[in-house]
Amino acid sequence: MRVVLQRVAGASVTVDGDTVARIGRGFLLLVGVGHADGADEAERLAEKISTVRVFADADGKMNLALADVAGEVLVISQFTLFANLTKGRRPSWTDAAEPAIAAGLVDALADGLERRGLPVSRGVFGADMQVSLTNDGPVTLVLDSASL
């Protein structure tokens, strides 16, 4: 699984003109699932994301985790994180997991974050989503379960 984690002051997702999810301070997660991914990868990522310390403490150092600042999470599926551009100019999506498998693993990641006490909002899997965010910092991290 691949996750682009953005520390945000706020974020929202809209589908067909309706806002389906909105968060304040926290993390926007763009989540891609590959063929080799399973429940173990989702669980490892949930643990890492819930404990990553990228919020400033009283001294201005990145020392606090999401729970320490009462932050929220917005999880958005993003199969394009598995794009392959090695041939030509048009991306191939063959490295991305099938939608039925990917949907369950995106949910597994969100569920794992909720089990750790974090408030989680979700996009709509497979929908054409418009995502708005105010990147805070900016702080953007790329996580890959293969390297955790």
matplotlib code that plots the C-alpha trace (Angstrom):
import matplotlib.pyplot as plt

x = [0.0, 1.1, 0.0, 0.5, 0.0, -0.6, -0.8, -3.7, -5.4, -8.6, -9.8, -13.0, -14.2, -17.1, -19.0, -21.6, -21.6, -22.3, -19.7, -19.5, -16.7, -14.9, -12.2, -10.3, -6.7, -5.2, -4.1, -5.4, -4.5, -4.4, -4.3, -3.3, -3.4, -1.3, -1.6, 0.6, -1.2, -3.3, -4.6, -1.1, 0.0, -3.1, -2.5, 1.2, 0.3, -2.4, 0.1, 2.7, 0.2, -1.3, 2.1, 4.0, 5.0, 4.7, 2.8, 4.7, 5.1, 5.4, 9.0, 8.0, 9.5, 7.7, 7.1, 3.4, 1.2, -2.3, -4.0, -1.8, -3.5, -7.0, -6.5, -8.8, -8.2, -9.7, -9.0, -9.3, -8.7, -6.2, -5.4, -3.3, -0.5, 0.3, 0.6, 3.4, 4.9, 7.9, 6.5, 5.2, 3.2, 0.0, 0.0, -0.7, -2.8, -1.9, 0.0, -3.1, -5.2, -8.7, -11.4, -13.1, -9.8, -8.6, -11.9, -11.7, -8.1, -8.7, -11.5, -9.1, -6.7, -9.4, -10.8, -7.3, -7.0, -10.4, -9.4, -6.5, -9.0, -8.7, -11.8, -11.8, -13.9, -13.8, -14.2, -16.4, -14.4, -14.5, -16.3, -15.1, -14.1, -13.1, -10.7, -10.0, -7.3, -5.3, -1.8, -0.3, 3.5, 3.4, 4.1, 3.8, 5.1, 5.0, 4.6, 5.0, 4.1, 6.9, 9.4, 7.9]
y = [0.0, 3.5, 6.5, 10.2, 11.8, 15.6, 17.5, 19.8, 22.7, 21.3, 19.2, 18.1, 15.8, 16.5, 14.0, 15.2, 18.6, 17.3, 17.5, 13.9, 14.4, 17.3, 17.4, 20.1, 19.9, 16.5, 14.3, 13.9, 10.4, 9.5, 5.7, 3.3, -0.5, -2.9, -6.5, -7.8, -5.9, -7.4, -6.8, -6.9, -3.9, -1.9, -2.6, -1.6, 1.6, 2.4, 1.9, 4.1, 6.9, 7.0, 7.5, 9.7, 12.9, 15.9, 18.4, 21.1, 21.0, 24.0, 24.5, 24.4, 21.0, 18.3, 16.1, 15.5, 12.8, 13.2, 12.1, 14.6, 17.5, 16.0, 15.7, 14.1, 11.9, 12.0, 8.8, 9.0, 6.1, 6.9, 4.0, 6.4, 6.0, 2.8, 4.3, 2.9, 5.4, 3.3, 3.0, 6.0, 8.9, 7.3, 5.7, 2.0, 1.0, -2.7, -2.5, -1.3, -3.9, -4.7, -2.4, -5.1, -5.9, -2.3, -1.0, -3.5, -2.6, 1.1, 0.5, -1.8, 1.1, 3.5, 1.0, 0.5, 4.2, 4.3, 1.4, 3.6, 6.2, 8.6, 10.2, 9.1, 10.5, 8.8, 9.6, 7.5, 4.6, 4.7, 8.0, 11.1, 13.1, 16.7, 17.0, 20.4, 20.9, 23.5, 22.0, 22.9, 23.5, 22.1, 18.7, 15.9, 12.3, 9.3, 6.0, 2.6, -0.5, -2.4, -0.3, -0.3]
z = [0.0, -0.7, 1.3, 0.6, 4.1, 4.1, 7.4, 6.9, 8.7, 7.1, 4.2, 2.5, -0.3, -2.6, -4.9, -7.4, -5.8, -2.2, 0.5, 1.8, 4.4, 6.1, 8.7, 10.6, 11.7, 11.0, 8.1, 4.6, 3.4, -0.3, -0.3, -3.1, -3.0, -5.0, -5.9, -3.1, -0.3, 2.4, 5.9, 7.4, 5.3, 6.3, 10.0, 9.8, 8.0, 10.6, 13.4, 11.7, 10.8, 14.2, 15.9, 13.4, 15.1, 12.8, 14.9, 16.8, 20.6, 22.8, 21.6, 18.0, 17.3, 15.4, 18.5, 18.7, 17.1, 15.8, 19.0, 21.0, 19.0, 18.9, 15.1, 12.5, 9.5, 6.0, 4.0, 0.2, -2.2, -4.9, -7.3, -9.4, -6.7, -8.5, -12.0, -14.2, -16.6, -17.8, -21.3, -23.2, -21.8, -20.8, -17.4, -16.9, -13.9, -14.0, -10.7, -8.8, -7.0, -8.4, -7.0, -4.9, -3.1, -2.9, -1.3, 1.5, 2.2, 2.2, 4.7, 6.7, 7.0, 8.1, 10.6, 12.0, 12.6, 14.3, 16.5, 17.7, 18.8, 15.9, 14.3, 10.6, 7.7, 4.3, 0.7, -1.6, -3.1, -6.9, -7.2, -9.1, -6.0, -5.7, -2.7, -1.1, 1.5, 3.2, 3.5, 6.9, 6.7, 4.1, 5.5, 3.1, 3.6, 1.3, 3.1, 1.4, 3.3, 1.5, 3.3, 6.8]

ax = plt.figure().add_subplot(projection="3d")
ax.plot(x, y, z, "-o")
ax.set_aspect("equal")
plt.show()
